[in-house]
Amino acid sequence: MQGLRAKFRLAAVVALTLWIALLGLYSLLKPISNGCVMTYMYPTYIPISAAGDAAAASGKYGLYLYHEGWKKIDFDEHLKQLSGVPVLFIPGNGGSFKQVRSVAAESDRAYQGGPPESTFHHEAGLTSDEGRADTHLAGFELPTQYKNRLDWFAVDLEGEHSAMDGQILEEHTEYVVYAIHRILDQYKHSHDVREKEGAAASSSLPKSVILVGHSMGGFVARAAMIHPRLRKAAVETILTLSTPHQSPPVALQPSLGHYFEHVNREWRKGYEVQSTHAASYVTDLSNVIVVSISGGYNDYQVRTKLETLDGIVPPTHGFFISSTSMRNVWLSMEHQAILWCNQLVVQVSQTLLNLVDTKTGVPFPERQKRLSVFARMLRSGIPDAFQCTSQPDSNVHGGQVARLPGCPNNLIWKDDGLERDLYIETSTVTVLAMDGRRRWLDIHKLGSNGKSHFVFVTNLAPCSGARLHLWPEKGKSNSESPSDKRVIEITSKLVQIPSGPAPVQMEPGSQTEQAPPSSVLRLTPEDMQGFRFLTISIAPRPIVSGRPPPGASMAVGQFFDAKDGERVLSAPALLLSAYSSKDVLLEEDHPIALNLSFDINLGLLPTSLSLKATGCGIQRSGLPDEEAGDMDNSKLCKLRCFPPVALAWDSTSGLHVFPNAYSETVTVDSSPALLSSSPGSGKTSVLLLVDPHCSYELTFAASLTAAAGKFLLLYSSQIVGSFFAVIFFALMQQVRAWDLDLPIPSVLTAMESNLKMPLPFAPLGFSPLLLSLFVCVLNSQPLPPLVSFIAVSIICYLLANGVGAILVWVSQFLFYAAALTHVFIKSRSVLYVSCQHCVKDDVYH
C-alpha cells in the first residue's frame, strides 16, 4: 500500500511538472509585441589602424569609427576633422561592432535637429541620497543647444561569447583599455594635423571617453576602469544596457564567477578611496558615474535583479533604471531590441548630448552635473508625484508646495484674455473643450468630509493648454497679497504619462472617443495647506504656442478620499482567481485614483485586469429610450470617459505604465521569494486612474500561463540545483544499500523516497532558515520573506523530482526501444543467414 502511495505521489509530481513546463514554454515562445519602432540608418564604418606596441597584442580585434550618411567619404580626411566627443560602444556576448549603428545614427540626427522642445512637465531629479543638495547643482539647467557632436567608436570583438568564459572577458578588457588610449591619441593626432595645415583647431581636446556597453560589454566597461594600465581620468561616464552587474546570468565556468567577484570587489574599494586612506594601487573612482538601463520583464536573458548597482556603486555615483519607467519610452523590450528600439535610443542620444558643456564642448567635469543630466533626462516624475519611493517629493517643504517654476512669458495668457470664470460646486470637474475659462474650486468646501486629496488628469499640454494655481484668497493677485500669502502656480507639478492611441471616430462625422490622458497631477492635504482655492485655467481655442490643438480636449479633476480608493487583494483570493475571476464593482463618482495592493508579487503571479464599462450616465443623457437601448454601453462610455491608465510599482524594477488598460496582463520584473530579496518585494502596488463619470466592472484573474513562464525564468537555476541534489540523494541511497548488502533500489524508487521528509532530517532542512533569521535580527535587518521562500523552494524541489523522473522514464523508453530494435535486427539477420544456408543445401542436393 505504501509503495502504491509513493508511486501516486511521484505520478502527481510528474503531472505537475509537465503542466508547468507546457504552460511556461507556451508563454515564453509566444511572440512578444513590445511596441518599439524600428530605427533606420545609412551606416559607414571607418577602420582605425592599430598603433604602437599594442598592435601585435590586439591583432584579432578591431576598432571602428561610425559615420552616418549615404554619400561616399574619404576616410583619412574624415579622421583628420575629428573634433567631437568620443563615445566607445562595447558589444556583448556574441555581439557585433555594427550594433552601434542605431544609437549612433540617432545621435547624429539629434545633434542636427537640436534639443527637443520643452514640455514644462515636472522633471525628476536627484534624490537626497544622490546629492540633490550639492552646491554644484545650484542654478544648473540643461543646455538649450548642443555644443558638440558625438563621435561613436565601436570595438570589434570577433563575436566571441564572453558570457561563457572569464578568460575571454579579460582579453576583451585588455583590448578596450587599448582602444580608449587609441581613441584619445587619434584626437591629438587629428588636432596636430589640422594645426600644421593651418586649419582652425578645436577649443579643447577630449580627455576622457564615454563608455556605452551592451550586455557583457557593460561589464567589460567596468572591468576596464580597474585595469592597472588605464590612464587616469580616461573614463568618467559609463552607460550600460541590459548588463548583468551583480553576477553572471549563468556561471558555466568558475573563472567567470571569480572575475565578477574580483571586479566588483575592486569597484567597492575604488569608491572607498575618497573617504578612507586606501592603498595607492587602488583605482580612484570618485569622479566616475555609472547608469544601468534594464530592458524590463521582456528581457529573458538578463533579469533586472542582476542589473542593479546595489552594493557596487553608491547612490552618489550612479543609479539603475528600467526602460519601463524611462521618460518617452515606457516600454519593456527584449535583450537585443534595447539596441534598436527607437524610443530608447533617441532618449539615450539626447541624454548623452546634454552631457556636453556648452562653454567647453566636452562633458561636464563635475560628477553631480553629469549624474543630474541622466536623472532629469531618463527618470519620470510619476514616482515622486505618487510617493512610490521612500524619497520625499522635492517640491514639498515644510508641508507646503515650494516655489515652483512658472510658465514662460511667451506662453502666459492674461486674465482678461479668459472668458468668464466658472465656479465648481461638485467634487469632480470636467473639461471637454479648450473654452478659455478659469474654473474655481473651493478647497475647504469640496475637500471636506475626508475628500482631502486631489488628482487632475488631462491631455492638454502644460502652460500652452492648461495652467493650475493655488490661491490663499479669491481674486487677489500676487501684487495685492503679502509675501507669505502669494498665489502659487503649480502647473509644473503635472507629470507626463504615456498616452495610448489617438481617439477614433465611431462613424464619419460622429463624435470622437475620449482622448487618453498625457499628464497627471496629484495634490495631498500637505500640498494644499494654507490655501483656500484651486484654479484650473484652460487656454482659449486660438492657440498660443503655434501648434494646432489636440483633436479632442480632455481634463478631469476630483477631490476624493484616498481610503475609498484602496483595495487589498489577498494571496488566497489571487490564487483562487486563476479558476474563478474576482469582480469589483465601481459605481459612478468613484475615486479617480484606485490604489490596488496585491499580497503576491506580480512578477511571480501576473494578473489580468479587465475594466468593462457598465454605465456612464446614459439615463441622464437625454436620449430616447429606444435610441439609448440600441447603443452599446462600452462604445458610449468611450465617448464620455477617458481610457484608464495602470501604474504598477515594484521595489526592484521600479515603475511600469500600462496605458489604455481596458484589458491588460499586469506584470513586473522582480525576483521575489529569495532570502536576498529586498524589503517589500513580496507585494506589488498598482494605481488605476479611472474616469469617475463611468461605472465599471473591475475583474481580476491570475494568469497561470504567464505565471508558469515567469516561474521558469526566475527560478530555473534553483530547479537545476535541486535536480542535481535529487540525483545525488538517489545515488546516496543506492550506495547505502550496497554497503548494507541490501537490494539496490532503482533510481525511480530512490526518488520516490525523496518525496518523504524523514523526521531526523527536518532540523537539518530548517537550520539555514533559522540561521538567516538570527543574522537578520542581530544586524537589525528586515526579515526575509520566509513564507514565500519556503513555498517556492518546495515547488522547485518538486519540479526537480518531476524532471528527474521524466528523464529516467524517457531514458528507459529509449533503452527499451533500442533493445527492441536490436533484437529485431538480430533476429532478421539470423533468419537471413539460416535462409541462405537452406538455399545452399537445396542447390547442393
C-alpha positions in Angstrom: 0.0 0.0 0.0 2.8 2.4 0.9 4.5 1.6 -2.4 1.4 2.5 -4.3 1.2 5.8 -2.4 4.8 6.6 -3.3 4.1 5.9 -7.0 1.0 8.0 -6.8 3.0 10.9 -5.3 5.6 10.6 -8.0 3.0 10.5 -10.7 1.3 13.6 -9.3 4.7 15.4 -9.2 5.4 14.4 -12.9 1.9 15.7 -13.9 2.6 19.0 -12.1 6.0 19.3 -13.8 4.6 18.6 -17.3 1.7 21.1 -16.7 4.0 23.9 -15.6 6.5 23.1 -18.3 3.9 23.2 -21.1 2.3 26.4 -19.9 5.7 28.0 -19.3 7.0 27.1 -22.8 3.8 28.4 -24.4 4.2 31.7 -22.6 7.9 32.1 -23.4 7.7 31.0 -27.0 4.7 33.3 -27.7 5.6 36.3 -29.9 6.2 39.5 -27.9 4.7 42.8 -29.0 7.0 45.3 -27.4 5.7 48.5 -29.2 9.2 49.5 -30.3 9.7 51.5 -33.5 12.5 50.4 -35.8 15.5 52.7 -36.2 16.8 53.3 -39.7 20.3 54.5 -40.7 22.9 54.8 -43.5 26.0 53.3 -41.8 29.6 53.6 -42.7 32.4 52.0 -40.6 35.8 53.6 -40.7 38.6 51.3 -39.5 41.1 52.8 -37.0 44.6 51.5 -37.7 46.5 49.9 -34.8 49.4 51.9 -33.4 52.2 51.3 -31.0 53.4 48.1 -29.3 49.8 47.1 -28.6 49.2 46.4 -32.3 50.5 42.9 -32.1 48.7 42.0 -28.9 45.4 43.2 -30.3 45.7 41.6 -33.7 42.4 39.7 -33.8 40.3 42.6 -32.6 39.5 45.9 -34.3 38.4 49.5 -33.7 36.0 51.4 -35.9 34.5 54.9 -36.2 30.9 55.2 -37.2 29.8 57.7 -39.8 26.1 58.4 -40.7 25.3 59.3 -44.3 24.8 57.7 -47.7 27.5 59.7 -49.5 30.9 58.2 -50.0 33.6 59.9 -47.9 37.4 59.9 -47.7 38.3 58.0 -44.5 41.6 59.8 -43.9 40.0 63.2 -44.4 37.2 62.4 -42.1 39.6 61.3 -39.4 41.6 64.5 -39.8 38.4 66.5 -39.0 37.7 64.5 -35.8 36.7 67.0 -33.1 33.6 65.7 -31.3 33.0 64.0 -28.0 34.3 60.4 -28.1 31.9 57.6 -27.2 33.0 54.0 -27.3 30.4 51.2 -27.8 31.3 47.7 -26.5 29.1 44.8 -27.8 28.1 42.0 -25.6 28.1 38.2 -25.8 28.3 37.2 -29.4 27.6 40.8 -30.4 28.9 42.8 -33.4 30.5 46.3 -33.5 27.8 47.1 -36.1 25.2 47.1 -33.4 26.3 50.7 -32.7 24.5 51.9 -35.8 21.1 52.7 -34.2 22.2 54.9 -31.3 25.0 56.5 -33.4 22.6 57.4 -36.2 20.0 58.9 -33.8 22.8 60.9 -32.1 23.7 62.4 -35.4 20.1 63.3 -36.1 19.6 64.7 -32.6 22.7 66.9 -32.9 21.5 68.3 -36.2 17.9 68.8 -35.0 18.8 70.3 -31.6 17.3 69.6 -28.2 13.6 68.6 -28.0 11.1 71.3 -27.2 10.4 71.6 -23.5 7.0 70.2 -22.4 7.1 72.0 -19.0 6.2 68.8 -17.2 7.6 68.0 -13.7 11.2 66.7 -14.0 12.6 64.1 -11.7 16.0 65.0 -10.3 18.5 63.5 -7.9 17.3 62.2 -4.6 18.7 63.4 -1.3 20.9 60.2 -1.1 22.2 61.0 -4.6 23.3 64.5 -3.7 20.3 66.7 -4.6 21.6 69.5 -2.3 25.1 69.5 -3.8 26.4 73.0 -4.4 27.5 72.2 -8.0 23.8 71.9 -8.9 22.8 75.4 -7.7 21.1 77.0 -10.7 22.1 74.2 -13.0 19.9 73.8 -16.1 20.0 71.5 -19.1 21.6 73.1 -22.2 19.3 74.8 -24.6 21.5 73.9 -27.6 24.1 71.3 -28.4 27.7 72.5 -28.4 29.4 69.4 -29.9 28.5 66.2 -31.7 29.2 62.7 -30.5 31.8 60.6 -32.3 30.8 57.0 -31.9 33.5 54.3 -31.9 33.0 50.6 -31.6 35.3 47.7 -30.9 35.1 44.5 -33.0 35.5 41.6 -30.6 35.0 39.0 -33.3 31.6 38.0 -31.9 33.2 36.0 -29.1 31.0 34.5 -26.4 32.2 36.5 -23.4 29.4 35.2 -21.2 30.9 31.7 -21.3 34.5 32.2 -20.0 36.2 34.6 -17.7 39.4 34.5 -19.8 37.5 35.9 -22.8 36.3 38.7 -20.6 39.8 39.6 -19.5 41.0 39.6 -23.1 38.1 42.0 -24.1 39.0 44.2 -21.2 42.7 44.4 -22.3 41.6 45.5 -25.8 39.0 48.0 -24.6 41.8 49.7 -22.5 44.0 49.9 -25.6 41.0 51.2 -27.6 40.4 54.0 -25.1 44.0 55.1 -25.4 44.0 54.8 -29.2 40.9 57.0 -29.4 42.4 59.8 -27.3 45.6 59.6 -29.2 43.7 59.8 -32.5 42.1 63.1 -31.4 45.5 64.5 -30.6 46.9 63.4 -33.9 44.0 64.9 -35.8 44.4 68.1 -33.9 48.1 68.3 -34.7 47.5 67.6 -38.4 44.9 70.4 -38.6 47.2 72.7 -36.8 50.1 72.0 -39.2 47.8 72.7 -42.2 46.6 76.0 -40.6 43.1 74.8 -40.2 41.0 76.1 -37.2 41.7 73.8 -34.2 39.1 72.8 -31.7 39.0 74.7 -28.4 39.9 71.8 -26.3 40.9 68.2 -26.7 38.8 65.4 -25.1 40.5 64.0 -22.0 38.0 61.2 -21.4 35.9 58.7 -23.4 32.2 57.9 -22.6 31.7 54.1 -22.5 28.4 52.5 -23.6 28.2 48.8 -23.2 25.5 46.3 -24.1 25.1 43.1 -22.1 28.5 41.7 -21.1 30.0 44.7 -22.8 28.8 46.9 -20.0 30.7 44.7 -17.5 33.8 44.9 -19.7 33.5 48.7 -19.5 33.5 48.5 -15.7 36.4 46.0 -15.7 38.4 48.4 -17.9 38.1 51.0 -15.2 40.2 49.0 -12.7 42.8 47.9 -15.2 46.2 49.0 -14.0 47.3 50.4 -17.4 44.2 52.6 -17.9 45.2 56.3 -17.9 44.0 58.4 -15.1 40.6 60.1 -15.8 40.4 58.5 -19.2 36.8 57.3 -18.4 34.4 59.2 -16.2 31.0 58.2 -17.5 29.7 54.6 -18.2 26.2 53.8 -19.5 25.2 50.1 -19.6 22.3 48.5 -21.5 20.9 45.2 -20.2 24.2 44.4 -18.4 24.5 41.9 -15.5 26.5 43.7 -12.8 25.8 41.6 -9.7 26.8 38.2 -11.1 26.9 36.4 -14.5 23.4 35.1 -15.7 24.8 31.6 -16.0 28.2 30.9 -14.5 29.2 28.0 -16.7 32.9 28.2 -15.6 34.4 29.1 -12.2 36.6 31.7 -13.9 33.5 33.7 -14.9 32.2 34.0 -11.3 35.7 34.7 -9.9 36.2 37.5 -12.4 32.9 39.1 -11.5 33.8 38.9 -7.8 37.2 40.5 -8.4 35.8 43.4 -10.5 33.0 44.2 -8.0 35.4 44.0 -5.1 37.8 46.4 -6.7 34.9 48.8 -7.5 33.9 48.8 -3.9 37.5 49.6 -2.9 37.7 52.3 -5.6 34.8 54.3 -4.1 36.3 54.0 -0.6 39.3 55.9 -1.7 37.6 59.2 -1.4 36.6 58.5 2.3 39.5 56.4 3.5 43.2 56.2 3.2 43.3 53.3 0.9 46.4 51.8 -0.7 47.9 53.8 -3.6 47.3 51.0 -6.1 43.5 51.1 -5.7 41.8 52.8 -8.6 40.2 56.1 -7.6 36.5 56.0 -8.9 35.4 59.1 -7.0 34.6 61.0 -10.2 33.1 58.1 -12.2 29.4 57.6 -12.6 27.5 54.5 -13.8 24.0 54.4 -15.1 22.4 51.0 -15.7 19.4 50.6 -18.0 17.3 47.4 -18.0 15.0 46.1 -20.7 12.4 45.1 -18.1 10.2 41.9 -18.0 10.6 41.1 -21.7 14.4 40.6 -21.4 14.5 36.9 -20.8 18.3 36.6 -20.9 19.3 39.0 -18.1 17.0 39.6 -15.2 16.5 43.0 -13.6 17.9 41.9 -10.2 21.3 41.2 -11.8 21.4 44.7 -13.5 21.0 46.7 -10.3 24.1 48.5 -8.9 23.2 47.9 -5.2 26.3 47.3 -3.2 28.7 48.1 -6.1 28.1 51.8 -7.0 26.9 54.2 -4.2 23.8 56.3 -5.0 26.0 59.4 -5.3 27.8 57.9 -8.3 25.0 56.2 -10.3 21.6 54.6 -10.4 19.6 51.9 -12.1 16.5 52.5 -14.2 14.2 50.2 -16.2 13.1 51.1 -19.7 9.5 50.7 -18.5 9.9 53.8 -16.3 12.1 55.9 -18.7 10.7 59.2 -20.0 9.3 59.0 -23.5 10.0 55.2 -23.6 7.7 53.4 -21.1 8.3 50.0 -22.9 9.8 46.7 -22.0 12.0 45.1 -24.6 14.0 42.0 -25.4 17.7 41.7 -24.8 18.7 42.6 -28.4 15.8 45.1 -29.0 17.2 47.5 -26.5 19.9 48.3 -29.1 17.5 49.4 -31.9 14.2 50.4 -30.1 13.8 53.9 -31.5 12.1 55.3 -28.4 15.0 54.3 -26.2 17.9 55.1 -28.5 16.5 58.6 -29.1 16.3 59.3 -25.4 19.8 57.9 -24.8 21.2 60.0 -27.6 19.5 63.2 -26.3 20.9 62.4 -22.8 24.5 61.9 -23.9 24.4 65.2 -25.9 23.2 67.0 -22.9 26.3 65.9 -21.0 28.4 68.3 -23.1 29.2 71.6 -21.5 28.2 74.5 -23.9 31.2 76.5 -22.8 33.9 73.9 -23.3 32.5 71.4 -25.8 33.4 68.5 -23.6 31.4 66.6 -20.9 30.9 68.3 -17.6 33.8 67.6 -15.3 31.6 67.8 -12.2 30.3 64.4 -11.3 27.0 65.6 -9.9 26.2 67.6 -13.0 26.6 64.6 -15.2 24.5 62.4 -12.8 21.8 65.1 -12.7 21.6 65.2 -16.5 21.0 61.4 -16.5 18.4 61.7 -13.8 16.5 64.6 -15.4 16.5 63.1 -18.9 15.7 59.5 -18.1 13.6 59.4 -14.9 9.9 60.0 -14.8 8.3 62.3 -12.2 5.5 59.7 -11.5 7.2 58.0 -8.6 7.7 61.4 -6.8 4.2 62.5 -7.6 2.5 59.4 -6.1 5.2 58.8 -3.4 6.1 55.4 -4.8 9.6 55.7 -3.4 10.8 56.4 0.1 12.3 59.7 -1.1 10.1 62.7 -0.3 8.9 64.9 -3.1 11.4 67.6 -3.9 8.6 70.1 -4.4 7.2 69.8 -0.8 9.0 71.5 2.0 7.5 72.1 5.4 4.1 70.7 4.5 3.5 73.2 1.7 4.2 73.4 -2.0 7.6 75.1 -2.6 8.1 77.8 -5.2 7.8 76.1 -8.5 9.0 77.4 -11.8 6.2 79.2 -13.6 5.3 79.1 -17.3 7.5 81.1 -19.7 6.3 84.6 -20.5 5.6 83.8 -24.2 3.0 81.1 -23.0 1.3 83.1 -20.3 -2.3 84.3 -21.0 -3.6 87.3 -19.2 -6.7 87.0 -17.1 -8.6 89.4 -19.3 -8.0 87.1 -22.2 -10.1 84.4 -20.5 -13.9 84.2 -20.7 -16.0 84.5 -17.5 -15.0 82.4 -14.6 -16.8 79.2 -13.6 -17.4 78.2 -10.0 -17.4 74.4 -9.5 -19.8 73.2 -6.9 -19.2 69.4 -7.2 -16.1 67.4 -6.2 -15.5 66.5 -9.8 -14.6 69.0 -12.5 -14.6 68.2 -16.2 -13.3 70.0 -19.3 -14.3 68.8 -22.8 -13.1 71.7 -24.9 -10.5 74.5 -25.0 -13.0 77.1 -23.9 -10.7 79.7 -22.5 -12.2 79.7 -19.0 -10.9 79.6 -15.5 -12.6 77.2 -13.0 -12.5 78.0 -9.3 -12.6 75.1 -6.8 -13.1 75.8 -3.1 -10.6 73.6 -1.3 -12.3 73.9 2.1 -15.7 73.1 0.7 -15.0 70.5 -1.9 -12.2 68.9 0.2 -14.4 68.3 3.3 -15.7 65.0 4.6 -12.3 63.4 4.2 -12.0 64.2 0.5 -8.7 65.9 1.1 -6.8 64.5 -2.0 -7.0 65.9 -5.5 -6.0 64.3 -8.8 -6.1 66.0 -12.2 -5.6 64.2 -15.5 -5.6 65.9 -18.9 -4.3 65.6 -22.5 -3.7 69.3 -22.7 -0.1 70.5 -22.7 1.1 72.3 -19.5 1.3 76.0 -19.9 0.1 76.2 -23.5 -3.1 74.2 -22.8 -3.8 74.2 -19.1 -2.5 76.1 -16.0 -3.2 75.5 -12.3 -2.8 77.8 -9.4 -3.3 77.7 -5.6 -4.8 80.9 -4.0 -4.8 81.8 -0.4 -7.8 84.1 -1.0 -10.1 84.6 -4.0 -9.3 87.2 -6.6 -6.1 88.7 -5.1 -3.1 88.7 -7.3 0.5 88.5 -6.0 0.9 92.2 -6.1 -2.1 92.6 -3.7 -1.1 89.8 -1.3 1.5 89.7 1.4 4.7 87.7 0.7 3.5 84.8 2.9 0.2 84.5 1.1 1.1 84.6 -2.6 -0.6 82.8 -5.4 1.5 79.8 -6.4 1.4 78.3 -9.9 1.6 74.5 -9.7 1.4 73.8 -13.5 4.9 72.3 -13.3 3.7 69.6 -10.9 2.0 68.0 -13.9 3.9 64.8 -14.6 4.0 63.1 -18.0 2.4 59.7 -18.6 2.3 57.8 -21.8 -0.8 58.3 -23.8 -2.4 55.5 -25.8 -3.5 55.6 -29.4 -5.2 58.7 -30.7 -9.0 58.8 -30.4 -11.0 57.5 -33.3 -14.4 58.3 -34.7 -17.1 55.6 -34.4 -18.6 56.8 -37.7 -17.6 59.5 -40.2 -18.8 62.9 -38.8 -19.6 61.5 -35.4 -18.1 62.4 -32.0 -14.6 61.0 -31.4 -13.7 58.8 -28.5 -12.5 60.5 -25.3 -8.8 61.3 -25.6 -6.3 59.4 -23.4 -4.6 61.4 -20.7 -1.0 62.5 -21.2 -0.4 64.3 -17.9 -1.5 63.8 -14.2 -1.2 66.0 -11.1 -1.7 64.9 -7.5 -2.1 67.2 -4.6 -2.0 65.9 -1.0 -3.5 67.7 2.0 0.0 68.9 2.9 0.4 70.5 -0.6 -2.9 72.5 -0.2 -2.3 73.5 3.4 -2.7 77.3 3.8 -4.6 77.7 0.5 -8.3 78.3 0.0 -8.9 78.0 -3.7 -7.5 75.9 -6.6 -8.0 77.3 -10.1 -7.8 75.4 -13.4 -7.3 77.7 -16.4 -7.9 76.3 -19.9 -6.4 78.1 -22.9 -8.7 79.6 -25.5 -9.1 77.9 -28.8 -6.8 80.3 -30.7 -3.7 78.6 -29.6 -0.7 80.4 -28.1 2.2 78.0 -28.7 1.9 77.9 -32.5 1.0 74.3 -32.7 -2.5 73.0 -33.5 -4.7 72.0 -30.6 -5.4 68.3 -29.9 -8.1 66.6 -31.9 -10.1 66.0 -28.7 -9.5 68.0 -25.5 -10.0 66.4 -22.1 -9.4 67.2 -18.5 -10.9 65.7 -15.3 -10.1 66.5 -11.7 -11.6 65.3 -8.5 -11.4 65.7 -4.7 -11.7 62.3 -3.1 -11.0 60.3 0.0 -7.8 58.2 -0.6 -9.2 55.5 1.7 -12.2 54.9 -0.5 -9.9 54.0 -3.4 -7.8 51.5 -1.5 -8.3 47.8 -2.4 -6.3 44.9 -0.9 -6.2 41.6 -2.9 -5.1 38.8 -0.6 -2.9 35.9 -1.6 -5.7 33.3 -1.4 -8.1 35.5 -3.4 -5.5 35.9 -6.1 -4.7 32.2 -6.3 -8.4 31.4 -6.5 -8.9 34.0 -9.2 -7.0 31.7 -11.6 -10.0 29.4 -11.7 -12.8 31.9 -10.8 -12.2 35.6 -11.6 -12.9 38.1 -8.9 -15.1 41.1 -9.7 -15.2 44.5 -8.1 -18.0 47.0 -9.0 -17.1 50.7 -9.3 -20.1 52.9 -9.1 -20.3 56.3 -10.8 -18.5 59.0 -8.9 -15.9 56.5 -7.6 -12.4 57.8 -6.7 -10.4 58.8 -9.7 -7.3 57.1 -8.3 -7.7 53.4 -7.1 -4.8 52.0 -5.1 -4.7 48.3 -5.5 -2.4 46.3 -3.2 -1.5 42.8 -4.3 -0.2 40.5 -1.5 1.6 38.4 -4.1 4.3 40.0 -6.3 3.0 40.3 -9.8 6.4 39.3 -11.1 5.6 35.9 -9.7 1.9 35.8 -10.4 1.0 38.1 -13.3 -2.7 39.1 -13.1 -5.1 40.1 -15.9 -7.0 43.3 -15.1 -10.2 44.0 -17.1 -12.3 47.1 -17.0 -15.7 46.9 -18.5 -18.0 49.9 -18.6 -21.4 49.2 -17.1 -22.8 52.7 -17.3 -21.9 56.4 -17.9 -25.0 58.4 -17.0 -26.9 57.2 -20.1 -30.2 57.6 -18.1 -29.4 61.3 -17.8 -28.2 61.8 -21.3 -31.5 62.9 -22.7 -31.6 60.3 -25.4 -34.9 58.4 -26.1 -35.1 55.0 -24.5 -35.3 53.2 -27.8 -32.2 55.0 -29.2 -30.3 54.6 -25.9 -31.1 51.0 -25.8 -29.6 50.3 -29.2 -26.2 51.8 -28.2 -23.5 49.6 -26.7 -22.5 50.8 -23.2 -18.8 50.3 -23.8 -18.9 52.4 -27.0 -21.0 55.1 -25.5 -18.7 55.3 -22.4 -15.6 55.6 -24.6 -17.2 58.8 -25.9 -17.5 60.3 -22.4 -14.8 58.8 -20.2 -11.0 58.8 -20.7 -9.2 55.4 -21.1 -7.9 54.0 -17.8 -4.2 54.0 -17.0 -2.5 51.5 -14.8 0.7 52.4 -12.9 2.4 49.4 -11.3 5.3 49.9 -8.8 7.9 47.3 -7.8 10.7 47.8 -5.3 13.2 46.1 -7.6 12.4 47.2 -11.2 10.5 50.4 -10.5 7.7 51.8 -12.5 5.6 50.0 -15.1 3.0 52.0 -17.0 0.1 50.4 -18.9 -2.0 53.0 -21.0 -5.4 52.1 -22.3 -5.7 49.5 -19.6 -9.2 48.2 -20.5 -7.7 44.7 -20.6 -4.2 44.1 -19.6 -2.0 41.5 -18.0 -0.1 43.4 -15.4 3.4 42.1 -14.6 6.6 43.4 -13.3 10.2 42.3 -13.5 11.1 41.3 -9.9 12.8 38.4 -8.0 10.6 37.7 -5.0 10.7 34.8 -2.6 14.5 34.9 -2.3 16.3 35.3 1.0 18.3 38.2 -0.6 15.1 39.9 -1.9 14.6 43.5 -0.9 12.0 44.5 1.6 8.6 44.8 0.1 9.4 42.6 -2.8 6.7 40.2 -1.9 4.0 42.7 -2.8 3.1 44.9 -5.8 1.1 48.2 -5.8 -1.0 49.2 -8.8 -2.6 52.6 -9.2 -5.5 52.8 -11.6 -6.6 56.2 -13.0 -10.2 55.7 -13.9 -12.8 58.3 -15.0 -15.3 58.8 -12.2 -18.1 59.6 -14.7 -18.4 56.0 -15.7 -19.2 52.9 -13.6 -17.0 49.8 -14.2 -16.8 46.2 -13.5 -13.2 45.5 -12.5 -12.2 41.9 -13.0 -9.1 40.2 -11.6 -7.8 36.9 -12.8 -4.4 35.4 -12.2 -2.8 34.3 -15.5 -1.5 30.7 -15.0 0.2 30.7 -18.4 2.2 33.9 -17.7 2.9 32.7 -14.1 4.4 29.4 -15.3 6.7 31.3 -17.7 7.7 33.7 -15.0 8.4 30.9 -12.6 10.7 29.0 -15.0 12.6 32.2 -15.8 13.0 33.3 -12.2 13.9 30.0 -10.6 15.4 27.9 -13.4 18.8 27.9 -11.6 17.1 26.8 -8.3 15.3 24.0 -10.2 18.6 22.9 -11.8 20.4 22.9 -8.5 17.6 20.9 -6.8 17.7 18.5 -9.7 21.4 17.6 -9.0 20.6 17.3 -5.3 17.8 14.9 -6.1 20.1 12.7 -8.3 22.8 12.7 -5.6 20.2 11.7 -2.9 19.1 8.8 -5.1 22.8 7.7 -5.6 23.4 8.0 -1.9 20.5 5.6 -1.2 21.9 3.1 -3.8 25.4 3.3 -2.2 23.9 2.9 1.3 22.1 -0.2 0.1 25.3 -1.6 -1.4 27.2 -1.1 1.9 24.4 -2.9 3.8 24.2 -5.7 1.3 20.6 -4.8 0.6 18.8 -4.9 -2.7 19.9 -1.9 -4.6 16.8 0.3 -5.4 16.3 1.7 -8.8 16.7 5.5 -9.4 12.9 5.9 -9.5 12.4 4.0 -6.3 15.1 6.2 -4.6 13.4 9.3 -6.0 10.1 8.2 -4.5 11.6 8.3 -1.1 12.8 11.8 -1.8 9.2 13.0 -1.6 9.1 12.0 2.1 10.7 14.1 4.8 12.2 11.9 7.4 11.9 13.5 10.9 15.7 13.3 11.6 16.4 15.5 8.6 13.8 18.1 9.5 16.1 20.2 11.8 18.8 20.0 9.1 16.4 21.4 6.5 15.2 24.3 8.6 18.5 25.2 10.2 19.6 27.6 7.4 16.3 29.5 7.6 16.7 29.8 11.4 20.3 31.0 11.0 19.3 33.6 8.4 16.6 34.9 10.8 19.1 35.1 13.6 21.6 37.1 11.5 18.9 39.5 10.3 17.8 40.2 13.9 21.4 40.5 15.1 22.2 43.1 12.3 18.8 44.9 12.6 18.0 44.0 9.0 14.5 43.4 7.6 13.3 39.8 7.8 13.4 37.9 4.5 10.1 36.6 3.1 10.2 33.2 4.7 6.7 32.1 3.8 7.0 32.7 0.1 10.6 31.5 0.1 9.6 28.1 1.6 6.6 27.8 -0.8 8.8 28.5 -3.9 11.6 26.2 -2.6 9.1 23.3 -2.2 7.8 23.9 -5.7 11.3 23.9 -7.1 12.1 20.7 -5.3 9.0 19.0 -6.6 9.7 20.1 -10.1 13.3 18.8 -9.8 12.0 15.4 -8.8 9.5 15.5 -11.7 12.2 16.4 -14.2 14.4 13.6 -12.8 11.5 11.0 -13.1 10.7 12.2 -16.6 14.4 11.8 -17.6 14.5 8.3 -16.1 11.3 7.2 -17.9 12.5 8.7 -21.2 15.9 7.0 -20.9 14.1 3.7 -20.0 11.9 4.1 -23.0 14.9 4.9 -25.3 16.8 1.9 -24.0 13.8 -0.3 -24.4 13.2 0.9 -27.9 16.9 0.4 -28.7 16.8 -3.1 -27.3 13.7 -4.0 -29.3 15.3 -2.6 -32.4 18.5 -4.6 -31.7 16.5 -7.8 -31.2 14.5 -7.2 -34.3 17.6 -6.6 -36.4 19.4 -9.5 -34.8 16.5 -11.9 -35.4 16.2 -10.8 -39.0 19.9 -11.3 -39.6 19.8 -14.8 -38.1 16.7 -15.6 -40.2 18.5 -14.3 -43.3 21.6 -16.4 -42.6 19.5 -19.5 -42.0 17.7 -19.0 -45.2 21.0 -18.6 -47.1 22.1 -22.0 -45.6 18.8 -23.6 -46.7 19.3 -22.3 -50.3 22.8 -23.6 -50.4 21.7 -27.0 -49.2 18.9 -27.2 -51.8 21.4 -26.3 -54.6 23.8 -28.9 -53.3 21.2 -31.6 -53.4 
